[in-house]
């Protein structure tokens, strides 16, 4: 709710997050508090410093109540430099211009002008600040060399060396303000990029966990569903076969619970190493045995010299095969599947075929299900591709190609 946000927080559109944020803009100050301590220090500085400077500038007009009022007015405006930076820059410039045009002694009055311009530039109002400071400098130039005849005190034109000092001072103030502004913008950009990177990593981790849970649960629950149907159908006529189905259900549920527990442990302690190694292609025999328990005969062939895969690639390959077999169990009337692993130069090709046809009432596997989307995301994360669709002669085919160099390191060979 807007009423719950602090009064100084500005509403701004968060492009990266796609919404509105009430967080303070980097570089902003809390708007509910006025910088009275620093303003009081400046007021004392300009008042005491200007009175001290008057003793060494006998030719200037002595400070009177109007001069003191200009000094205090310029300092008082600095109270609002964070809330109204543009008005503060213009107001301090006007007080400063009126002060030296009236012939009062030079001194720290220019500090108020510098701080007003600094606040405006840092807040992003560069044009206003530059015009304010430039207007004061131009008016000083005119008064010192052309208008001095009509302005007190009449001392003749000022030396040009003095103008060089004033010009250098003005340039230094503006340059320092711009430097601080650029630095703050860089820091704000860095913080925004870091926040966006953290959100992106969180999104990627959430998608990874969602894929893991989907692959684990979809496969195990599909096996459990098939075996439960077998057990119910044979409970009276063939108790021994029903017992085998229940045994398969128990093993599949135990494995699913173990893998889900591993994923949840990763969520609870993200910095800790997993307690069990991630599954890989070395567990294909176990996977085919589970599929066989669900009534699906799986034939696995390997072409080319088998090599040790990086952990990420090994897990992705296993999950792709697992999801493809799960889809066959759920959506295909075929009771046979063929898995071919081909170790090509620099890539692993995975092909899973079934002879179909699709079961009645089953969802079309080529649709927008999470299973195929998860397989594509896994392959894409490693720089690979997934092709899935009906075969010309019937049935369904999943063809994946995963680069073996995606992990960025050499892969040692091992004996098949």
C-alpha distance (Angstrom), angle and dihedral (degrees) to the residues before:
residue distance angle dihedral
X1 . . .
X2 3.79 . .
X3 3.81 91.2 .
X4 3.79 89.7 63.5
X5 3.80 96.1 57.7
X6 3.81 120.9 92.0
X7 3.80 115.5 -95.9
X8 3.79 92.9 -115.7
X9 3.82 96.0 53.7
X10 3.79 113.3 107.0
X11 3.79 120.3 -146.8
X12 3.78 109.5 -123.9
X13 3.77 134.1 167.4
X14 3.79 113.9 -102.5
X15 3.81 103.3 -146.5
X16 3.81 95.3 -174.4
X17 3.80 93.3 48.8
X18 3.79 95.5 39.0
X19 3.79 95.9 -129.0
X20 3.76 145.9 67.1
X21 3.78 122.8 -67.7
X22 3.79 128.1 -159.5
X23 3.79 93.5 -165.4
X24 3.81 114.9 123.1
X25 3.76 114.9 -96.5
X26 3.84 110.8 -108.1
X27 3.78 109.7 -93.6
X28 3.83 93.9 24.2
X29 3.76 121.0 123.8
X30 3.81 124.6 -139.7
X31 3.78 105.1 -82.6
X32 3.79 96.1 -150.7
X33 3.81 93.4 70.0
X34 3.78 130.1 59.7
X35 3.83 121.5 -141.4
X36 3.79 92.3 -120.2
X37 3.81 96.9 150.1
X38 3.80 94.9 58.5
X39 3.81 90.7 39.9
X40 3.80 91.3 53.1
X41 3.80 90.1 49.5
X42 3.82 90.6 51.8
X43 3.82 91.5 47.9
X44 3.80 91.2 53.3
X45 3.82 91.1 45.3
X46 3.80 96.5 51.8
X47 3.82 93.7 42.2
X48 3.79 97.4 47.6
X49 3.79 93.4 36.4
X50 3.80 94.2 49.9
X51 3.82 92.1 48.7
X52 3.79 89.6 49.8
X53 3.82 91.0 48.3
X54 3.82 90.3 51.8
X55 3.81 90.7 67.2
X56 3.81 91.9 60.5
X57 3.82 95.8 41.9
X58 3.80 102.6 61.7
X59 3.80 92.1 161.5
X60 3.80 93.9 62.3
X61 3.79 125.9 83.8
X62 3.83 110.5 -86.1
X63 3.76 116.4 -112.7
X64 3.78 112.0 -94.4
X65 3.84 131.7 174.1
X66 3.81 91.0 -79.5
X67 3.80 91.1 53.0
X68 3.81 91.6 49.0
X69 3.79 89.3 47.8
X70 3.82 90.5 54.9
X71 3.80 90.9 49.5
X72 3.80 93.2 49.5
X73 3.80 93.4 42.5
X74 3.81 92.0 54.6
X75 3.80 90.7 48.1
X76 3.82 93.2 45.6
X77 3.80 91.1 54.5
X78 3.80 88.5 62.9
X79 3.80 88.2 71.4
X80 3.82 87.3 76.3
X81 3.81 99.2 40.7
X82 3.83 92.6 112.6
X83 3.80 96.3 43.5
X84 3.80 98.9 39.8
X85 3.82 107.6 16.2
X86 3.81 95.9 163.4
X87 3.79 94.4 50.8
X88 3.80 90.0 45.4
X89 3.80 92.6 52.3
X90 3.82 92.4 49.6
X91 3.82 93.3 42.9
X92 3.82 95.9 49.9
X93 3.81 89.3 46.2
X94 3.82 90.8 52.6
X95 3.82 92.5 48.8
X96 3.79 91.4 47.8
X97 3.81 93.1 47.9
X98 3.81 92.3 48.4
X99 3.82 90.4 47.6
X100 3.79 98.6 55.9
X101 3.83 93.9 33.9
X102 3.83 87.2 59.5
X103 3.81 88.0 57.3
X104 3.81 98.8 -112.0
X105 3.82 118.6 155.0
X106 3.79 119.8 -77.7
X107 3.77 113.7 -113.4
X108 3.80 143.1 114.0
X109 3.80 92.0 -27.3
X110 3.79 86.2 103.9
X111 3.83 88.8 65.9
X112 3.80 89.8 75.4
X113 3.81 90.4 51.6
X114 3.80 91.0 49.0
X115 3.81 94.1 49.4
X116 3.80 92.7 46.1
X117 3.80 92.1 51.2
X118 3.80 91.0 43.8
X119 3.82 92.3 54.6
X120 3.80 92.1 48.7
X121 3.81 94.7 48.1
X122 3.80 93.6 46.9
X123 3.82 89.1 49.6
X124 3.82 89.2 54.3
X125 3.82 99.5 -103.9
X126 3.77 94.9 121.8
X127 3.80 98.6 150.8
X128 3.81 93.3 54.0
X129 3.80 92.4 47.7
X130 3.79 94.3 46.7
X131 3.81 91.9 47.4
X132 3.82 91.7 48.6
X133 3.80 94.7 49.7
X134 3.80 92.5 39.0
X135 3.80 90.7 50.6
X136 3.80 91.9 52.7
X137 3.81 91.2 47.9
X138 3.83 92.4 48.2
X139 3.81 92.4 47.4
X140 3.80 90.1 49.3
X141 3.80 89.7 50.9
X142 3.80 92.2 50.7
X143 3.78 93.6 44.9
X144 3.80 94.2 48.3
X145 3.83 96.6 47.8
X146 3.80 110.2 21.2
X147 3.81 112.5 14.0
X148 3.80 97.5 42.1
X149 3.84 90.5 101.0
X150 3.79 91.0 67.8
X151 3.80 98.9 35.1
X152 3.81 128.9 76.8
X153 2.93 129.2 -78.0
X154 3.81 102.9 34.5
X155 3.83 101.4 -146.0
X156 3.79 100.8 140.7
X157 3.78 127.7 -108.9
X158 3.79 117.9 -28.1
X159 3.82 118.3 -114.5
X160 3.79 115.2 -96.3
X161 3.80 90.3 -128.3
X162 3.79 86.9 67.7
X163 3.79 89.7 54.4
X164 3.78 90.6 53.8
X165 3.80 89.5 55.2
X166 3.82 91.6 48.6
X167 3.80 91.6 47.0
X168 3.80 91.5 49.6
X169 3.80 90.0 49.3
X170 3.80 92.3 50.8
X171 3.81 91.8 47.4
X172 3.81 91.0 49.2
X173 3.82 92.3 51.6
X174 3.78 93.2 49.1
X175 3.82 93.7 43.9
X176 3.81 92.6 50.1
X177 3.81 91.0 48.5
X178 3.80 92.2 49.5
X179 3.80 91.0 47.8
X180 3.81 91.7 53.3
X181 3.81 90.8 46.1
X182 3.80 93.0 51.6
X183 3.79 91.0 46.3
X184 3.80 92.1 51.6
X185 3.78 91.6 48.0
X186 3.80 90.1 51.3
X187 3.79 91.2 50.3
X188 3.80 91.2 47.6
X189 3.80 90.8 49.0
X190 3.79 91.0 48.7
X191 3.80 91.6 50.4
X192 3.80 91.1 48.0
X193 3.81 91.9 49.4
X194 3.79 91.1 47.4
X195 3.80 91.2 50.0
X196 3.82 90.8 48.0
X197 3.81 90.6 49.5
X198 3.80 90.7 50.5
X199 3.80 91.0 50.1
X200 3.80 89.9 47.9
X201 3.82 92.0 50.4
X202 3.81 90.1 48.0
X203 3.81 90.7 50.5
X204 3.80 91.7 48.4
X205 3.80 91.4 48.7
X206 3.79 91.0 48.7
X207 3.81 90.9 51.0
X208 3.80 90.9 47.4
X209 3.80 91.9 52.3
X210 3.80 90.9 45.5
X211 3.81 90.3 52.9
X212 3.80 91.9 48.3
X213 3.79 93.3 49.5
X214 3.80 92.4 45.2
X215 3.80 93.6 49.7
X216 3.80 94.0 45.9
X217 3.79 97.0 44.1
X218 3.81 97.7 38.5
X219 3.80 92.9 53.4
X220 3.79 97.1 41.9
X221 3.80 95.4 43.1
X222 3.81 90.8 48.1
X223 3.81 89.9 54.2
X224 3.80 90.8 45.3
X225 3.81 91.8 48.6
X226 3.81 93.2 51.5
X227 3.79 93.6 45.3
X228 3.78 92.3 46.0
X229 3.80 88.9 54.8
X230 3.81 90.5 49.4
X231 3.79 91.7 47.8
X232 3.78 93.3 50.4
X233 3.80 92.5 47.4
X234 3.83 93.8 49.3
X235 3.79 99.9 34.1
X236 3.83 93.1 105.1
X237 3.80 103.0 25.4
X238 3.84 100.2 40.8
X239 3.82 112.5 16.1
X240 3.79 92.6 173.1
X241 3.81 92.6 57.5
X242 3.80 89.1 45.6
X243 3.81 88.4 53.2
X244 3.81 89.2 53.1
X245 3.80 90.2 51.9
X246 3.79 91.1 50.8
X247 3.80 90.0 49.5
X248 3.79 89.7 53.2
X249 3.82 90.1 49.0
X250 3.79 90.4 51.9
X251 3.82 93.0 49.9
X252 3.81 93.5 46.3
X253 3.80 93.5 47.7
X254 3.81 91.6 47.6
X255 3.79 91.4 52.2
X256 3.81 91.7 46.5
X257 3.79 91.4 50.2
X258 3.79 90.7 50.8
X259 3.79 93.9 51.1
X260 3.81 93.4 44.1
X261 3.80 89.5 49.8
X262 3.80 89.2 52.3
X263 3.83 91.3 52.3
X264 3.81 91.6 47.6
X265 3.80 91.3 48.4
X266 3.80 87.9 55.5
X267 3.81 88.8 53.9
X268 3.79 93.3 50.1
X269 3.82 96.5 45.0
X270 3.83 106.6 22.8
X271 3.79 93.3 171.5
X272 3.82 96.0 54.7
X273 3.77 124.8 90.4
X274 3.81 115.4 -109.9
X275 3.78 114.5 -94.0
X276 3.80 92.8 -134.7
X277 3.79 129.3 36.3
X278 3.78 116.8 -101.6
X279 3.81 113.8 -103.1
X280 3.79 118.7 -98.2
X281 3.80 141.6 172.2
X282 3.81 89.5 -70.2
X283 3.82 85.6 76.1
X284 3.80 94.1 57.6
X285 3.84 92.2 105.9
X286 3.80 89.0 56.0
X287 3.80 90.4 47.9
X288 3.79 93.6 49.7
X289 3.78 89.9 48.1
X290 3.80 90.5 55.0
X291 3.81 89.8 48.8
X292 3.78 89.8 49.6
X293 3.80 88.6 53.4
X294 3.81 87.2 55.8
X295 3.80 89.9 53.9
X296 3.82 97.6 -97.7
X297 3.80 118.2 123.9
X298 3.80 110.4 -149.8
X299 3.79 124.4 -161.2
X300 3.83 113.9 -162.2
X301 3.80 122.0 -165.2
X302 3.79 129.3 177.8
X303 3.78 125.8 -153.5
X304 3.76 124.5 -167.5
X305 3.77 128.6 12.7
X306 3.79 111.6 -42.2
X307 3.79 113.4 -125.7
X308 3.80 135.2 -170.1
X309 3.78 108.1 -95.7
X310 3.79 126.2 -147.1
X311 3.83 111.3 -101.1
X312 3.81 94.8 -107.1
X313 3.79 93.4 48.6
X314 3.81 92.1 44.0
X315 3.82 92.0 52.1
X316 3.82 92.8 46.2
X317 3.82 91.8 50.1
X318 3.80 91.8 49.6
X319 3.82 92.9 48.0
X320 3.81 91.9 48.5
X321 3.80 91.5 54.0
X322 3.81 90.7 43.4
X323 3.80 93.5 51.7
X324 3.81 92.5 45.2
X325 3.82 91.2 53.1
X326 3.80 90.4 45.1
X327 3.80 90.3 54.7
X328 3.82 90.4 50.7
X329 3.81 91.4 51.4
X330 3.81 91.7 48.0
X331 3.80 103.6 36.3
X332 3.80 109.5 21.4
X333 3.76 131.4 76.6
X334 3.81 89.8 -152.4
X335 3.78 117.0 107.6
X336 3.81 94.4 -161.4
X337 3.78 131.9 66.7
X338 3.79 132.7 -177.7
X339 3.80 122.6 -147.7
X340 3.79 118.9 -168.0
X341 3.79 122.6 -172.4
X342 3.79 113.3 -166.5
X343 3.80 119.2 -173.2
X344 3.79 100.7 -154.8
X345 3.82 122.5 178.1
X346 3.79 105.0 -70.7
X347 3.80 96.1 -9.0
X348 3.78 144.0 67.3
X349 3.80 116.5 -136.7
X350 3.79 118.9 -158.6
X351 3.79 120.4 -168.9
X352 3.79 124.0 -179.5
X353 3.83 118.4 -176.3
X354 3.77 134.7 -179.3
X355 3.79 129.2 -179.9
X356 3.83 96.5 -131.8
X357 2.93 146.4 166.8
X358 3.80 107.5 -167.7
X359 3.80 114.7 -109.4
X360 3.77 118.9 -108.2
X361 3.77 112.4 -88.0
X362 3.78 92.6 8.3
X363 3.78 119.5 138.3
X364 3.76 114.2 -104.4
X365 3.82 106.3 -100.6
X366 3.75 91.1 -144.3
X367 3.80 90.7 64.6
X368 3.77 127.6 100.5
X369 3.81 96.0 -79.1
X370 3.77 121.9 152.1
X371 3.78 92.4 -117.8
X372 3.80 97.8 65.0
X373 3.81 90.4 37.4
X374 3.79 89.6 53.8
X375 3.81 91.8 49.5
X376 3.79 91.0 51.0
X377 3.81 91.4 48.5
X378 3.80 91.7 50.6
X379 3.79 92.6 49.6
X380 3.81 93.4 43.5
X381 3.80 91.5 50.9
X382 3.82 87.9 61.2
X383 3.80 94.6 41.9
X384 3.81 93.6 -100.7
X385 3.79 136.6 122.6
X386 3.80 138.6 -128.2
X387 3.81 126.9 -150.3
X388 3.78 117.5 -172.6
X389 3.78 129.7 170.1
X390 3.80 147.8 103.8
X391 3.81 118.5 -51.5
X392 3.81 120.3 -123.0
X393 3.81 91.1 -117.1
X394 3.79 94.4 45.8
X395 3.76 133.2 -87.4
X396 3.77 126.5 69.1
X397 3.80 135.2 -78.0
X398 3.80 134.0 -159.6
X399 3.80 114.3 -165.5
X400 3.80 119.4 -176.0
X401 3.79 129.4 179.6
X402 3.80 118.3 -167.1
X403 3.83 122.0 -178.3
X404 3.78 112.2 -124.9
X405 3.82 92.3 -149.4
X406 3.82 94.3 59.9
X407 3.80 91.2 101.5
X408 3.79 90.4 61.7
X409 3.82 97.0 -126.2
X410 3.77 138.4 89.1
X411 3.78 114.9 -87.5
X412 3.79 113.6 -137.6
X413 3.77 117.0 -133.5
X414 3.79 121.7 -122.9
X415 3.74 132.8 -173.4
X416 3.78 116.6 -88.8
